[in-house]
Amino acid sequence: MNKVRCWRIEGFDGATKVFETSVAVHRLSQKQAEEVLMRLASRHLTENEIVDSSLNRRGKKTALLDIRHDGQSPLNISCGENPHPAFPK
């Protein structure tokens, strides 16, 4: 049996899951998965929060769109204020 590894991408509002999808790993690189998470997280930000999150480190950058990797698994990735991971199954 050939099992296809997938990214499981989830969105949460507090503890409530509001979005879930899976994408085969061969169709989405880790960098692309991070970009998808940032795009999904930015949907819930104001225009000013998006700009502030995009500033270089010397500015008043906020961490609202920063990508975080779980220390135990580099493929456990989160973004936004409500970190719930996206990782391959």
Protein Blocks (a to p, Z undefined) as FASTA:
>chain_A
ZZdddddddddehjbcfbdcdddfklocfklmmmmmmmmmmmmpcfklmmmmmpcfklmc
dfklcccddfklmklccedjbdcddddZZ
